[in-house]
């Protein structure tokens, strides 16, 4: 009690005065004399008692005076006397004195419920005596008597939290925080109350506030971390526990929470397929958990956590592929598999040891037996040396039984025994027993279905899987089990694929992913991105499965990545050598055939030939192998040997199954065409038995050969074979082939018959309007023609939302849309911001082309065509927006990623051209960004690629532009001459060279450039005229730059005559004629201007800005006021609201003043007054003094309003003329001499209408301007 009283006395005497001894004695003497004179004055008694308590430390005499004061007036100083008396009695060692202290404190609180000192002291005494209920009653009474008794709310909140009355505690603690908002204890307690109520977000906020107030609150950090883990925010939980460890490095709870958070984070990574990152996190988690065992090795939960981490590590540790080339040998592969198994097995054994240690510390916990059983089963599966004796009990089974001995009514333990046991009867009994205990246990139904399926009881298996799915749709095993039972019908295969895909997405298990790849092979979905990701993940988790690498090779083949496919097949062959069984030989044959096929497609015909010869020597060369063998011989130029293999194939056709026979006949026909030519192939086909042609596949190959034959010798055979086309896909495919035939048969030597193919496809689309194959092919043909308007029809043919990648055809819908947007920017521009395209076929569908290409690239990151088109479209967008920084960065990244692909290091001409275009794009970006060195380097790299001269022309044109920017006249002249030597068949190249010629100092040869432009091949007259018109437009612009307006008018008139009704050219011609008329040239120029502008107005389906405004000005010059009004009204809607210029508002002002129409009419000029039009013009362009003068001369303003506007004119004059001149001549003097401050003050008083204060500020400005006069021009 003495320590307790001293503590409270110390708190109470924090503010005691420090007086000298004479002063204290004088003060004491005066108070004593006053008390003797007035013995019944309680205030004097109270003051004397406090003085003796604080200054003289005479508690006994002080208590005597305070006792008298309390008797005389109990409520003195709000019960302060009772507080001192309570502290005095609490400091005495006696039960009676303690009771007196309690009564004193109770009296003090009853007189002043806000007295926190008495309240806390009373509660502490009650707490020491174990009177918790009385303590709660005191706090509740005080809180009810006064809302400012914050100490009572605080103490009551703590007590309620201790009694687990969390809802009441939240209310009390919230009220207490109002009085003590900076108390970290209160925020921490409030967070704990919220946490117990399950209000985790509120709890996190409260803990966070406690940590902000006091960063070392270890409890708040630990509970915050636990709450984050409970909510699944493992990353935030890990960060919180790391912060806690910085404060308390040896905190067991912090180590445990950090390890648990890392375990959850690693599982998240594994579910996303990021096995390597997950393994890295688990390695760190294992270190943290091991540190916990060193700090508290006698806690079973810590050892269990360490075991969980090691077990997860053993399950998710990925296999690292150590070789990517074709020379991947068996020894290195075996070593990598052995190393992977050893790592996993070591982790599993470590986990088992940890579980055993946990079981030793807590042998009553049955789940430890199950953990050991699962770990032992994993070790047995990884350790090949340990054999299985089915007659003996395995360790995993024994441990599972141990768990059941402790908790025999636990259904999950029975399911664990059923999963781990190798005995079928025991498995079935355990699973059924688990369902008897809990019929809604979905996992038990799923494993029971799996057991029934292995036993061939498909009906029971289906019923079990249905039960599992109905109970828990998020369980993966039932979906995978249902997908394994589909074998009949194409739709069933598609349904099985979707079911297995869902299973693999729920649980990325290697077995599910392999099943998904097999179903994708059967359903034709091997090129899907989901299958690609699944098989890559499966290869990391099951590298010892040969089928894993084999399926990975098939997926790579589906993506035309044949080199990667060959590597995968070699890995599969290495893996299968370590297996045993009767099927090993057949699997080896399949893998070898796949390897030979991929090598042949990759261009490695010699290696493919060696593979086929090895199979031949072993007698394992089947029909498919013979086809690859013959094809490889043909690739190597051994045509005679290839024909001999074909004869062997032809002899065995009759003994083959119908499907294999059809594929063989197709191959024979194709190879005969490649080796012997068209005539020989047709003659061989005519000699074949007609019963071989009863197949849709053969119908296709015969139709393809027939399409190349101008004599139609296979007409009758082809017509009869088309009767075997049954499905919708086969019929549309045949129309696709017929259209190809029409291209060839109706074309010339240098040009295909595009129109015939287009006509046939249009007819076919009337019968099959939803065929993506026909739509894409029609769009491709329309893009291939030279008709400009066909570009927009092509893009409308395709539907990117419903396109099936399997039915894409020669080009996908995304590729056609991207190419169409490059051909005409209006295709991909839904909302032009920087220009006014005059194209009448603008695309109105959202989203735009770039968004569609980005969407496709995210789905197919290996698709180089999409990446190429995306770069071109982004470059086009960047050019229109004047190359903003963010677009340039995006383009640089895309180009870098594209050029890093190994495909662009081959000699394939198509990839060489794309590489050339990528380098030109990179060079253009550097040029626009001012990086001339990078621009020149990229352009030189592009010019060194082996491409036709017509393409290299553009690399040297870019070099010419770079040297012009650099001012390098010598190299500029060299590149100009080089462009003239290389030449190009594209008109745009010569037009660009003409522009550079006019803007650079080069020695020109005008006749050679224009002659080369005219020699560009163009079969269609419309295209020739349009390019001629553009060339004339360029020459007209050059004349305008050189101030030769008369010659410019002649060139522009020539352009208009060639292009016809092209509104943009007519606008240029009309504007030029008006300029000539303004300069006082012949009067006919005004008439020519009106004629061209009227044509432009009539020709533009989308009204072009400026046309009507110029026309209004022209007709006004001739005195036609009505036409002036009409054309000004037509000009208004041609501008988007956000882009309307100031001059347009000013013209509306003039129209509103001059118009004779009724103000009540719907004309646009009457939507507001003439003064408002002028104000809008000034708001848009406040620097134009012409608008201000018009506003000043307005006669409809009066009095104070006119003064306000005149003052605003003065402000603008000062800002525009004075301040700009100061900046131009004397630097930063304007702000120093105070002009800006005075102008700002003038603006404020003018806006407020306080005209009386204006004169003083205006005088100040006049004085400053006068001082600056000598400095201004």
Secondary structure as UniProt FT lines:
FT   HELIX           2..12
FT   TURN            13..15
FT   HELIX           21..37
FT   TURN            39..40
FT   HELIX           42..54
FT   HELIX           59..72
FT   TURN            74..75
FT   HELIX           76..79
FT   HELIX           80..90
FT   HELIX           95..111
FT   TURN            113..114
FT   HELIX           116..128
FT   TURN            129..130
FT   HELIX           132..145
FT   TURN            147..148
FT   HELIX           150..162
FT   TURN            163..164
FT   HELIX           166..179
FT   TURN            181..182
FT   HELIX           184..197
FT   HELIX           200..213
FT   TURN            215..216
FT   HELIX           218..231
FT   HELIX           234..247
FT   TURN            249..250
FT   HELIX           252..271
FT   TURN            272..273
FT   HELIX           275..295
FT   TURN            297..298
FT   HELIX           300..316
FT   TURN            326..327
FT   HELIX           330..361
FT   TURN            363..364
FT   HELIX           366..382
FT   TURN            384..385
FT   TURN            390..391
FT   HELIX           395..406
FT   TURN            408..409
FT   HELIX           411..420
FT   HELIX           424..437
FT   TURN            439..440
FT   HELIX           442..454
FT   TURN            455..456
FT   HELIX           458..471
FT   TURN            473..474
FT   HELIX           476..483
FT   TURN            484..485
FT   HELIX           490..506
FT   HELIX           510..523
FT   TURN            526..527
FT   HELIX           529..541
FT   TURN            543..544
FT   HELIX           546..558
FT   TURN            559..560
FT   HELIX           562..576
FT   TURN            577..578
FT   TURN            582..583
FT   HELIX           584..601
FT   TURN            602..603
FT   HELIX           605..617
FT   TURN            618..619
FT   HELIX           623..635
FT   TURN            636..637
FT   HELIX           639..651
FT   HELIX           653..655
FT   HELIX           658..676
FT   HELIX           678..687
FT   HELIX           690..693
FT   HELIX           696..708
FT   TURN            710..711
FT   TURN            713..714
FT   HELIX           715..721
FT   HELIX           722..724
FT   HELIX           728..745
FT   HELIX           754..767
FT   TURN            769..770
FT   HELIX           772..784
FT   TURN            788..789
FT   HELIX           790..797
FT   TURN            800..801
FT   HELIX           805..807
FT   TURN            809..810
FT   HELIX           813..823
FT   HELIX           825..827
FT   HELIX           849..859
FT   TURN            861..862
FT   HELIX           864..880
FT   TURN            881..882
FT   HELIX           885..899
FT   HELIX           902..905
FT   HELIX           909..929
FT   HELIX           932..943
FT   HELIX           949..966
FT   HELIX           969..982
FT   HELIX           987..999
FT   HELIX           1006..1014
FT   HELIX           1021..1041
FT   TURN            1042..1043
FT   HELIX           1045..1059
FT   HELIX           1063..1078
FT   TURN            1079..1080
FT   HELIX           1084..1099
FT   TURN            1105..1106
FT   HELIX           1107..1117
FT   TURN            1118..1119
FT   HELIX           1121..1132
FT   TURN            1133..1134
FT   HELIX           1137..1139
FT   HELIX           1142..1154
FT   TURN            1159..1160
FT   HELIX           1164..1167
FT   HELIX           1170..1180
FT   TURN            1182..1183
FT   HELIX           1185..1192
FT   HELIX           1199..1213
FT   HELIX           1214..1219
FT   HELIX           1220..1226
FT   TURN            1227..1228
FT   HELIX           1229..1233
FT   HELIX           1235..1248
FT   HELIX           1251..1253
FT   HELIX           1254..1268
FT   HELIX           1269..1271
//
